[in-house]
Amino acid sequence: MSQVGRRVFLQGLGGAAIAATGLSIRAANAQQVLWSSGTEPAKIKMPADACDCHHHIYDSKYPIAPTATLKPGDAKAADYKLLQKRIGTTRSVVVQPSTYGTDNSCTLDGMAQLGTTSRASPW
């Protein structure tokens, strides 16, 4: 069997296995992401360079400001990358959360992990 023929055969076999379980291809691609209630990919394809213009990064390795009233659990850059993959955005604006007061360390670390497609806002 040729490489192309083998690949097509195996893809078809995988699709048949999913169909036999009663799941759809879409359901098989569903992915749970921390802090997100959905699991399905976006129903509408995002345009090229789509941007999420407001999200936060939280990481318990950084100290919470003594005046903070909002103290959520970790929502790290790696978690956000999974969400981006699921919803189809490629750029983002990380907003400094009040949890860390004026210490921008967590936001800057998150931006470094997200890469050059990420920017930050102090509010």
PyMOL commands that set and color helices and strands:
alter all, ss='L'
color gray80, all
select helices_A, chain A and resi 3-21+25-28+77-87+98-100+105-114
alter helices_A, ss='H'
color red, helices_A
select strands_A, chain A and resi 51-55+91-95+118-121
alter strands_A, ss='S'
color yellow, strands_A
deselect
rebuild
show_as cartoon
